[in-house]
Structures are given as structure tokens and as C-alpha cells.
Amino acid sequence: MKQIIWSVLGLSLLISCKKEPAASTAEVKEAYDRGTTEMYVESSVYPIVEDINEVFKTYYNDADIKLKMLSQNEILNAVYKDSNRLVIMPKTFSAKELEAFKGRVVPKITPIAKDAVLFITQKNATDTLINYNDVIAVFKGAKKSEKVFVFHDANSNIVEKIKTDAGVSELSKNVYYAKTVEEIVSYINKNKNAVGVVGINWMLQPDAKIKEGIKQLRSMLVYNDSLKNYYAPSQSTIADNTYPLIRTINIIDVQGKTGLGTGFASFAASDKGQRIVLKSGLMPVTLPKREINIVE
């Protein structure tokens, strides 16, 4: 009996050994629903992209999109140097920026959500209102302030926007750069004059490292010049454009082929993907359909 068992085991091992080289050399050809690729994600919108990717993988088991969180400048450098061709960031390319792709590929840009830039401070702070024009004046050097503005990354989308609006090459005064969102939350809790400048996504979907810390913080109301009033950031004020600092999150695919980027973009923009966005607290680009069942 033992000889039979060992003979069967030996035969099984022999068969598995013969099949192993074929399996290792076989590669899954990339398509919209299968294969492996890497996607660079701008740091301020990482949580929502992670959510969509997790659900995407449950629908397409052969798809493996590896996410890498980077600053906007790092992502743009990778795209322009052709070292990465699939990215997500809250940025809209200008006509001049798109010229850099001429002769190479026409970028496929798919908007998937709208978010907001928040100013956060201690919950018991006396200042609950802020005017974005005053923030710009501080960085221009035209206005003095005791506040210290805390950013996630010196090369983030938020910092680049403020530098552009202020017409300065660097934000040197009244600024503190943190390495992580966790560090931003910790810094604000320890400094009463600190104001964090972050994407709303991190506050709506805090990870375990910041979940307790943000309980002691609050979002400031931001002045809308057109409506002459202050508005709190929320899904509804993003939807009706009353909150003044809104961004569109875009998938930028410069693969030049129908690959995983195409599949992910289609999924994120579909009814399923937009429901994930809606549930996250951000604003979908397209409102998901609502089915009503009438029971007689």
C-alpha cells in the first residue's frame, strides 16, 4: 500500500514539475480586464482611487493595478518622460501642456469625481472663517498673518495651485511641509495657529492613523466672492458649486492602446464607479441611476 501511495505522489510531483516551466513562462496579455500595470495617484486623492481599485479587482480577478502615491510634480515628470503612462490627479491639462504629447500619443482624459480643498484647524479655534484671497495675499507678501499653513507635500497639486494663484515660485513664509497626512493632523492639534490645507477625501475617509486625531479638528468656512458669503465644504456645496475651491479628479491615460487603463477608466466613470464616489462623500461626475421598485 505504501508503495502505491509513494508511486502516486512521485507521479504527481513529476507532472507538476513538467507543467511548472510552462506556467512560469506564460504571460497574461494586458487588456481592459486583465494583466498587470502600475498607476500613479496624486497624494490628496489617494483614498477614493484605492476604493475604486479594490472594487474593480472584485469584478476582474485577472486585473492587477498597483497604486503608487506620489506628488503632482513627480507624476507629471514621469508622464512627460514616458516612465509611466497611467495616472490619476485633480488636474486639468491646459492646451499648452497637451502640446508636450504631440507626435507621441493623444491622452485619454476621463473625469471621475469632484472634490474640494479644505482649510482645517483646531475644533476650539476662534477663527472659523477664511478668505482664499487673504491666503494668496499672505504668500504674495502683501498681508501679514500669524497662521502657519500646513501642506502634505511641497510638490502637491494644492501647493502648485496656490503658487500659481499667488504668482510666486516658492511658498517660503507661513508654511510647514509635512511628510504625511498623519503629520499634518498631529501638527495642527499641537499648534493653535496652524491651518492644514488638504483634499476633502482624507477627511471623509480617514485611515486608522488619523481617525482619532481629526476628531479634534474642524473645516473652516471659505468665502465665495461671487455669492458674497461663506460656505462649508460638503457634498452638496461641491454639487451646486457654492464652495469656491473645487477640483476635478481625472484619469490620464497615455498608454496609446486598449489596456487596463481603459478598463479602469470605463469602470470608474460607469454607474458602479460613480456609486463608489457618491458613497465616499465626493461628488460624482455623473449621478448614478436610482431605480425605484413599486411593490403592489
C-alpha contacts under 8 A as a table, 3 or more apart, distances in Angstrom:
res1	aa1	res2	aa2	distance
1	M	4	I	5.18
1	M	5	I	6.41
2	K	5	I	5.12
2	K	6	W	6.18
3	Q	6	W	5.22
3	Q	7	S	5.97
4	I	7	S	5.00
4	I	8	V	6.18
5	I	8	V	5.19
5	I	9	L	6.20
6	W	9	L	5.02
6	W	10	G	5.92
7	S	10	G	5.07
7	S	11	L	6.13
8	V	11	L	5.12
8	V	12	S	6.13
9	L	12	S	5.05
9	L	13	L	6.18
10	G	13	L	5.17
10	G	14	L	6.14
11	L	14	L	5.01
11	L	15	I	6.20
12	S	15	I	5.19
12	S	16	S	6.14
13	L	16	S	5.08
13	L	17	C	6.00
14	L	17	C	5.16
14	L	18	K	6.29
15	I	18	K	5.18
15	I	19	K	6.31
16	S	19	K	5.12
16	S	20	E	6.05
17	C	20	E	5.23
17	C	21	P	7.54
18	K	21	P	6.68
18	K	22	A	7.82
19	K	22	A	5.51
19	K	23	A	6.42
20	E	23	A	5.16
20	E	24	S	6.22
21	P	24	S	5.17
21	P	25	T	6.21
22	A	25	T	5.38
22	A	26	A	6.14
23	A	26	A	5.26
24	S	27	E	7.76
28	V	34	R	7.26
28	V	35	G	5.55
29	K	34	R	7.28
29	K	35	G	5.92
30	E	33	D	7.74
30	E	34	R	5.49
30	E	35	G	4.21
30	E	36	T	6.80
30	E	259	G	5.76
30	E	260	L	6.64
31	A	34	R	5.22
31	A	35	G	6.43
31	A	258	T	6.33
31	A	259	G	4.38
31	A	260	L	5.64
31	A	263	G	7.77
32	Y	258	T	6.25
32	Y	259	G	4.59
32	Y	260	L	4.29
32	Y	261	G	6.87
32	Y	262	T	5.67
32	Y	263	G	4.09
32	Y	264	F	7.30
33	D	60	Y	5.84
33	D	62	D	6.92
33	D	63	A	5.76
33	D	259	G	7.79
33	D	260	L	6.13
33	D	263	G	5.92
34	R	60	Y	6.95
34	R	61	N	7.63
34	R	62	D	4.67
34	R	63	A	4.09
34	R	64	D	7.22
34	R	260	L	6.61
35	G	62	D	6.23
35	G	63	A	5.13
35	G	64	D	6.19
35	G	260	L	7.00
36	T	63	A	6.16
36	T	64	D	4.71
36	T	65	I	5.78
36	T	66	K	7.64
36	T	260	L	7.60
37	T	64	D	6.60
37	T	65	I	5.13
37	T	66	K	6.31
37	T	260	L	7.06
38	E	65	I	5.57
38	E	66	K	4.67
38	E	67	L	5.99
38	E	68	K	7.30
38	E	84	N	7.76
38	E	86	L	7.17
39	M	65	I	6.59
39	M	66	K	6.04
39	M	67	L	4.97
39	M	68	K	6.21
39	M	84	N	7.73
39	M	85	R	7.86
39	M	86	L	5.16
39	M	87	V	5.31
39	M	88	I	7.47
40	Y	67	L	5.92
40	Y	68	K	4.85
40	Y	69	M	6.03
40	Y	70	L	6.58
40	Y	75	I	6.49
40	Y	84	N	7.72
40	Y	86	L	6.56
40	Y	87	V	4.65
40	Y	88	I	6.38
41	V	45	V	7.24
41	V	46	Y	6.01
41	V	49	V	7.60
41	V	67	L	6.69
41	V	68	K	5.92
41	V	69	M	4.89
41	V	70	L	6.02
41	V	71	S	7.95
41	V	75	I	7.67
41	V	87	V	5.78
41	V	88	I	4.87
41	V	89	M	6.08
42	E	45	V	5.98
42	E	46	Y	6.38
42	E	69	M	5.87
42	E	70	L	5.28
42	E	71	S	5.33
42	E	72	Q	5.59
42	E	75	I	7.32
42	E	88	I	6.35
42	E	89	M	4.96
42	E	90	P	7.49
42	E	156	S	7.48
42	E	157	N	7.64
43	S	46	Y	5.37
43	S	69	M	5.36
43	S	70	L	5.57
43	S	71	S	5.81
43	S	72	Q	7.81
43	S	156	S	7.32
44	S	156	S	7.77
44	S	157	N	7.89
44	S	198	V	6.67
44	S	199	G	5.10
44	S	201	N	7.08
44	S	202	W	7.10
45	V	48	I	6.19
45	V	49	V	6.85
45	V	89	M	7.01
45	V	90	P	7.41
45	V	199	G	6.68
45	V	201	N	5.99
45	V	202	W	7.48
45	V	249	I	7.78
46	Y	49	V	5.33
46	Y	50	E	6.14
46	Y	69	M	6.69
46	Y	201	N	7.87
47	P	50	E	5.14
47	P	51	D	6.34
47	P	201	N	6.49
47	P	202	W	6.72
47	P	205	Q	6.67
48	I	51	D	5.05
48	I	52	I	6.33
48	I	201	N	6.87
48	I	277	V	6.94
48	I	280	S	6.97
49	V	52	I	5.19
49	V	53	N	6.07
49	V	88	I	7.99
50	E	53	N	5.12
50	E	54	E	6.20
50	E	67	L	7.53
51	D	54	E	5.30
51	D	55	V	6.53
51	D	276	I	7.39
52	I	55	V	5.33
52	I	56	F	6.01
52	I	268	A	6.70
52	I	273	G	6.47
52	I	276	I	6.62
53	N	56	F	4.90
53	N	57	K	6.22
53	N	65	I	7.33
53	N	264	F	7.84
54	E	57	K	5.36
54	E	58	T	6.72
55	V	58	T	5.17
55	V	59	Y	6.77
56	F	59	Y	5.39
56	F	60	Y	6.27
56	F	264	F	7.21
56	F	267	F	7.15
57	K	60	Y	4.93
57	K	61	N	5.55
57	K	62	D	7.75
57	K	63	A	6.12
57	K	64	D	7.00
58	T	61	N	5.99
60	Y	63	A	5.52
61	N	64	D	7.86
63	A	260	L	7.39
65	I	260	L	7.71
70	L	74	E	6.21
70	L	75	I	6.44
71	S	74	E	5.33
71	S	75	I	6.33
71	S	153	D	6.80
71	S	155	N	5.59
71	S	156	S	4.85
71	S	157	N	7.24
72	Q	75	I	5.11
72	Q	76	L	6.15
72	Q	89	M	7.18
72	Q	155	N	6.13
72	Q	156	S	5.06
72	Q	157	N	5.40
73	N	76	L	5.13
73	N	77	N	6.09
73	N	155	N	5.55
73	N	156	S	6.87
73	N	157	N	7.92
74	E	77	N	5.23
74	E	78	A	6.29
74	E	155	N	7.70
75	I	78	A	5.16
75	I	79	V	6.26
75	I	87	V	7.18
76	L	79	V	5.05
76	L	80	Y	6.07
77	N	80	Y	5.29
77	N	81	K	5.96
78	A	81	K	5.19
78	A	82	D	5.93
78	A	83	S	5.01
78	A	84	N	5.38
78	A	85	R	7.88
79	V	82	D	5.00
79	V	83	S	6.23
79	V	84	N	5.35
79	V	85	R	5.79
79	V	86	L	7.93
79	V	254	V	7.98
80	Y	83	S	7.83
80	Y	100	A	7.33
80	Y	101	F	7.77
81	K	84	N	7.87
82	D	85	R	6.48
84	N	87	V	7.74
85	R	252	I	7.88
85	R	253	D	5.98
85	R	254	V	4.91
85	R	255	Q	5.21
86	L	251	I	7.50
86	L	252	I	5.99
86	L	253	D	4.78
86	L	254	V	6.33
86	L	255	Q	6.83
86	L	261	G	6.40
87	V	251	I	5.92
87	V	252	I	5.31
87	V	253	D	6.61
88	I	249	I	7.00
88	I	250	N	5.63
88	I	251	I	4.48
88	I	252	I	6.05
89	M	249	I	5.53
89	M	250	N	5.64
89	M	251	I	6.82
89	M	252	I	7.98
90	P	157	N	7.15
90	P	247	R	5.89
90	P	248	T	5.28
90	P	249	I	3.98
90	P	250	N	5.89
91	K	157	N	7.43
91	K	247	R	7.33
91	K	248	T	6.63
91	K	249	I	6.53
91	K	250	N	6.61
92	T	248	T	7.41
92	T	250	N	7.35
93	F	96	K	7.99
93	F	97	E	5.84
93	F	98	L	6.35
94	S	97	E	5.16
94	S	98	L	6.32
95	A	98	L	5.16
95	A	99	E	6.51
96	K	99	E	5.30
96	K	100	A	7.50
97	E	100	A	5.81
98	L	101	F	5.70
98	L	102	K	7.34
98	L	107	P	8.00
99	E	102	K	5.28
101	F	104	R	5.45
101	F	105	V	5.82
101	F	106	V	6.61
101	F	107	P	7.51
102	K	105	V	6.48
102	K	106	V	7.19
105	V	254	V	6.36
105	V	255	Q	7.83
105	V	256	G	5.85
106	V	254	V	6.81
106	V	256	G	7.29
107	P	252	I	6.45
107	P	253	D	5.67
107	P	254	V	4.76
107	P	256	G	7.71
108	K	251	I	7.84
108	K	252	I	5.79
108	K	253	D	5.00
108	K	254	V	6.39
109	I	250	N	6.30
109	I	251	I	5.63
109	I	252	I	4.68
109	I	253	D	6.41
110	T	250	N	5.41
110	T	251	I	5.05
110	T	252	I	6.64
110	T	265	A	6.44
110	T	269	A	7.48
111	P	248	T	6.59
111	P	249	I	5.81
111	P	250	N	4.30
111	P	251	I	6.30
111	P	269	A	7.39
111	P	285	V	6.80
112	I	248	T	7.60
112	I	249	I	5.92
112	I	250	N	5.95
112	I	251	I	7.23
112	I	265	A	7.99
112	I	268	A	6.18
112	I	269	A	5.44
112	I	274	Q	7.31
112	I	284	P	6.51
112	I	285	V	5.68
113	A	248	T	5.92
113	A	249	I	5.23
113	A	250	N	7.46
113	A	274	Q	7.80
113	A	277	V	6.69
113	A	282	L	6.73
113	A	283	M	5.64
113	A	284	P	4.64
113	A	285	V	5.10
114	K	238	I	7.25
114	K	246	I	6.73
114	K	247	R	5.55
114	K	248	T	4.48
114	K	249	I	5.85
114	K	282	L	6.19
114	K	283	M	5.05
114	K	284	P	6.36
114	K	285	V	6.70
115	D	199	G	7.16
115	D	200	I	6.41
115	D	201	N	7.16
115	D	238	I	6.98
115	D	246	I	5.71
115	D	247	R	5.38
115	D	248	T	6.47
115	D	249	I	7.25
115	D	282	L	5.55
115	D	283	M	6.50
116	A	199	G	5.97
116	A	200	I	5.47
116	A	233	P	6.84
116	A	238	I	7.00
116	A	243	Y	7.88
116	A	245	L	5.62
116	A	246	I	4.44
116	A	247	R	5.94
117	V	158	I	7.55
117	V	197	V	6.84
117	V	198	V	5.74
117	V	199	G	4.73
117	V	200	I	5.98
117	V	245	L	5.61
117	V	246	I	6.52
117	V	247	R	7.64
118	L	196	G	7.68
118	L	197	V	5.57
118	L	198	V	5.33
118	L	199	G	5.95
118	L	200	I	5.92
118	L	219	S	6.45
118	L	220	M	7.36
118	L	233	P	7.07
118	L	245	L	7.94
119	F	195	V	6.14
119	F	196	G	5.50
119	F	197	V	4.79
119	F	198	V	6.76
119	F	219	S	5.79
119	F	220	M	5.57
120	I	195	V	5.50
120	I	196	G	4.93
120	I	197	V	6.50
120	I	198	V	7.77
120	I	217	L	6.53
120	I	218	R	5.49
120	I	219	S	4.43
120	I	220	M	5.82
121	T	125	A	6.80
121	T	188	I	6.42
121	T	192	K	7.71
121	T	194	A	6.51
121	T	195	V	5.01
121	T	196	G	6.42
121	T	217	L	5.52
121	T	218	R	5.60
121	T	219	S	6.51
121	T	220	M	7.06
122	Q	125	A	5.23
122	Q	188	I	6.57
122	Q	189	N	6.21
122	Q	192	K	6.57
122	Q	216	Q	6.12
122	Q	217	L	4.49
122	Q	218	R	6.10
123	K	216	Q	5.40
123	K	217	L	4.52
123	K	218	R	5.00
125	A	128	T	6.97
125	A	192	K	6.96
127	D	130	I	7.81
127	D	220	M	7.96
128	T	219	S	7.76
128	T	220	M	4.93
128	T	221	L	6.27
129	L	220	M	5.39
129	L	221	L	4.81
129	L	222	V	6.05
129	L	223	Y	7.50
129	L	230	Y	7.21
130	I	134	D	7.67
130	I	220	M	6.53
130	I	221	L	6.19
130	I	222	V	5.07
130	I	223	Y	6.35
131	N	134	D	5.33
131	N	135	V	6.68
131	N	222	V	5.66
131	N	223	Y	4.97
131	N	224	N	7.97
132	Y	135	V	4.99
132	Y	136	I	6.36
132	Y	222	V	6.94
132	Y	223	Y	6.95
133	N	136	I	5.08
133	N	137	A	6.17
134	D	137	A	4.93
134	D	138	V	6.26
134	D	143	K	7.32
135	V	138	V	5.18
135	V	139	F	6.62
136	I	139	F	5.27
136	I	140	K	6.15
136	I	162	I	6.87
136	I	165	D	6.90
136	I	166	A	5.26
137	A	140	K	4.96
137	A	141	G	6.19
137	A	142	A	5.07
137	A	143	K	5.31
137	A	166	A	7.19
138	V	141	G	5.18
138	V	142	A	5.88
138	V	143	K	4.64
138	V	144	K	5.92
138	V	145	S	6.71
138	V	174	N	7.90
139	F	142	A	7.54
139	F	143	K	7.89
139	F	166	A	6.45
139	F	168	V	7.78
139	F	171	L	6.40
139	F	172	S	7.94
139	F	173	K	6.96
139	F	174	N	7.72
140	K	143	K	7.60
140	K	166	A	5.63
140	K	167	G	7.33
140	K	168	V	6.90
141	G	144	K	7.18
145	S	174	N	7.62
146	E	174	N	7.60
146	E	193	N	6.59
147	K	174	N	6.50
147	K	193	N	4.81
147	K	194	A	5.67
147	K	195	V	6.70
148	V	174	N	4.62
148	V	175	V	5.29
148	V	176	Y	6.72
148	V	193	N	6.07
148	V	194	A	4.70
148	V	195	V	6.03
149	F	174	N	6.01
149	F	175	V	4.79
149	F	176	Y	6.15
149	F	194	A	5.93
149	F	195	V	4.86
149	F	196	G	5.75
149	F	197	V	6.77
150	V	175	V	5.90
150	V	176	Y	4.78
150	V	177	Y	5.81
150	V	178	A	6.88
150	V	184	I	6.41
150	V	194	A	6.76
150	V	195	V	5.92
150	V	196	G	4.53
150	V	197	V	5.97
151	F	154	A	6.99
151	F	159	V	7.34
151	F	175	V	7.63
151	F	176	Y	6.41
151	F	177	Y	5.03
151	F	178	A	5.99
151	F	184	I	7.11
151	F	196	G	6.25
151	F	197	V	5.56
151	F	198	V	6.86
152	H	156	S	7.23
152	H	177	Y	5.97
152	H	178	A	4.95
152	H	179	K	5.95
152	H	180	T	5.78
152	H	181	V	5.94
152	H	184	I	6.78
152	H	197	V	7.83
152	H	198	V	7.18
153	D	156	S	5.19
153	D	159	V	7.63
153	D	177	Y	5.86
153	D	178	A	6.27
153	D	179	K	6.39
153	D	180	T	7.86
154	A	159	V	6.33
154	A	177	Y	6.20
155	N	159	V	6.38
155	N	160	E	6.65
156	S	159	V	5.34
156	S	160	E	6.25
157	N	160	E	5.12
157	N	161	K	6.20
158	I	161	K	5.20
158	I	162	I	6.39
158	I	197	V	7.70
158	I	198	V	7.55
159	V	162	I	5.19
159	V	163	K	6.13
160	E	163	K	5.13
160	E	164	T	6.11
161	K	164	T	5.12
161	K	165	D	6.10
162	I	165	D	5.05
162	I	166	A	5.91
163	K	166	A	5.12
163	K	167	G	5.78
163	K	168	V	5.21
163	K	169	S	6.23
163	K	170	E	6.63
163	K	171	L	6.87
164	T	167	G	5.05
164	T	168	V	6.65
164	T	169	S	7.94
168	V	171	L	7.22
171	L	175	V	6.76
172	S	175	V	6.26
178	A	181	V	7.21
178	A	183	E	5.78
178	A	184	I	5.82
179	K	183	E	6.59
180	T	183	E	5.20
180	T	184	I	6.60
181	V	184	I	4.95
181	V	185	V	6.34
181	V	202	W	7.88
181	V	210	I	7.61
182	E	185	V	5.26
182	E	186	S	6.25
182	E	209	K	6.27
182	E	210	I	5.45
183	E	186	S	5.04
183	E	187	Y	5.98
184	I	187	Y	5.17
184	I	188	I	6.27
184	I	196	G	6.50
185	V	188	I	5.38
185	V	189	N	6.27
185	V	196	G	7.66
185	V	210	I	6.87
185	V	213	G	6.12
185	V	214	I	6.47
186	S	189	N	5.22
186	S	190	K	6.39
186	S	213	G	6.85
187	Y	190	K	5.24
187	Y	191	N	6.13
187	Y	194	A	7.38
188	I	191	N	5.10
188	I	192	K	6.70
188	I	193	N	7.80
188	I	194	A	5.17
188	I	195	V	6.60
188	I	196	G	6.85
189	N	192	K	7.14
189	N	213	G	7.52
189	N	216	Q	7.11
189	N	217	L	7.45
191	N	194	A	5.45
198	V	202	W	7.48
199	G	202	W	6.19
199	G	203	M	7.60
200	I	203	M	5.32
200	I	204	L	6.25
200	I	233	P	7.94
200	I	282	L	7.94
201	N	204	L	5.22
201	N	205	Q	5.92
201	N	206	P	7.96
201	N	280	S	7.82
201	N	281	G	7.77
201	N	282	L	7.11
202	W	205	Q	5.22
202	W	206	P	5.21
202	W	207	D	7.87
203	M	206	P	5.45
203	M	214	I	7.44
204	L	280	S	6.96
204	L	281	G	6.47
205	Q	280	S	7.02
206	P	209	K	7.75
206	P	210	I	5.97
206	P	211	K	5.36
207	D	210	I	5.85
207	D	211	K	5.95
208	A	211	K	5.27
208	A	212	E	7.80
209	K	212	E	7.58
210	I	213	G	5.10
210	I	214	I	6.13
211	K	214	I	5.84
211	K	215	K	7.10
212	E	215	K	5.59
212	E	216	Q	7.85
213	G	216	Q	6.02
213	G	217	L	7.46
214	I	217	L	5.01
214	I	218	R	7.69
215	K	218	R	7.91
219	S	232	A	7.21
219	S	233	P	7.41
220	M	232	A	6.69
221	L	230	Y	5.49
221	L	231	Y	4.97
221	L	232	A	4.50
221	L	233	P	7.17
222	V	230	Y	5.10
222	V	231	Y	5.39
222	V	232	A	6.52
222	V	243	Y	7.08
222	V	244	P	7.07
223	Y	228	K	6.99
223	Y	229	N	5.59
223	Y	230	Y	4.16
223	Y	231	Y	6.39
223	Y	244	P	7.20
224	N	227	L	5.52
224	N	228	K	5.63
224	N	229	N	5.51
224	N	230	Y	5.92
224	N	231	Y	7.13
224	N	242	T	7.00
224	N	243	Y	6.75
224	N	244	P	5.48
225	D	228	K	5.08
225	D	229	N	7.20
227	L	242	T	7.74
231	Y	237	T	7.47
231	Y	242	T	6.79
231	Y	243	Y	5.57
232	A	237	T	7.34
232	A	243	Y	6.75
233	P	237	T	6.15
233	P	238	I	7.05
233	P	243	Y	6.04
234	S	237	T	5.27
234	S	238	I	6.16
234	S	281	G	7.71
235	Q	238	I	5.21
235	Q	239	A	6.14
235	Q	281	G	5.84
235	Q	282	L	5.79
235	Q	283	M	5.86
236	S	239	A	4.91
236	S	240	D	6.26
237	T	240	D	5.26
237	T	241	N	5.71
237	T	242	T	5.13
237	T	243	Y	5.19
238	I	241	N	5.06
238	I	242	T	6.70
238	I	243	Y	5.88
238	I	246	I	6.57
238	I	283	M	6.64
239	A	242	T	8.00
239	A	283	M	6.33
240	D	243	Y	7.95
241	N	244	P	6.77
241	N	246	I	7.54
243	Y	246	I	6.92
251	I	265	A	6.56
253	D	256	G	7.69
253	D	261	G	6.17
253	D	262	T	7.50
255	Q	258	T	7.81
255	Q	259	G	7.53
255	Q	261	G	7.59
258	T	261	G	7.45
258	T	262	T	5.73
258	T	263	G	7.94
259	G	262	T	5.43
259	G	263	G	6.68
260	L	263	G	5.00
260	L	264	F	5.99
261	G	264	F	5.17
261	G	265	A	6.02
262	T	265	A	5.25
262	T	266	S	6.14
263	G	266	S	5.19
263	G	267	F	6.14
264	F	267	F	5.05
264	F	268	A	6.04
265	A	268	A	5.14
265	A	269	A	6.12
266	S	269	A	5.28
266	S	270	S	5.97
267	F	270	S	5.03
267	F	271	D	7.94
267	F	272	K	6.91
267	F	273	G	5.60
268	A	272	K	7.25
268	A	273	G	4.07
268	A	274	Q	6.35
269	A	272	K	7.94
269	A	273	G	5.71
269	A	274	Q	6.04
269	A	285	V	7.78
269	A	286	T	7.61
270	S	273	G	5.25
270	S	274	Q	6.07
271	D	274	Q	5.17
271	D	275	R	6.16
271	D	286	T	7.94
271	D	287	L	7.85
271	D	288	P	5.16
271	D	289	K	7.02
272	K	275	R	5.29
272	K	276	I	6.71
272	K	288	P	7.73
273	G	276	I	5.23
273	G	277	V	6.56
274	Q	277	V	4.94
274	Q	278	L	6.14
274	Q	284	P	5.42
274	Q	285	V	7.39
274	Q	286	T	6.70
274	Q	287	L	6.83
274	Q	288	P	6.05
275	R	278	L	4.98
275	R	279	K	6.10
275	R	284	P	7.66
275	R	287	L	7.89
275	R	288	P	5.94
276	I	279	K	5.16
276	I	280	S	6.21
277	V	280	S	5.15
277	V	281	G	6.78
277	V	282	L	5.69
277	V	283	M	6.50
277	V	284	P	5.61
278	L	281	G	5.56
278	L	282	L	5.78
278	L	283	M	5.83
278	L	284	P	5.76
278	L	287	L	7.99
279	K	282	L	7.56
284	P	287	L	5.84
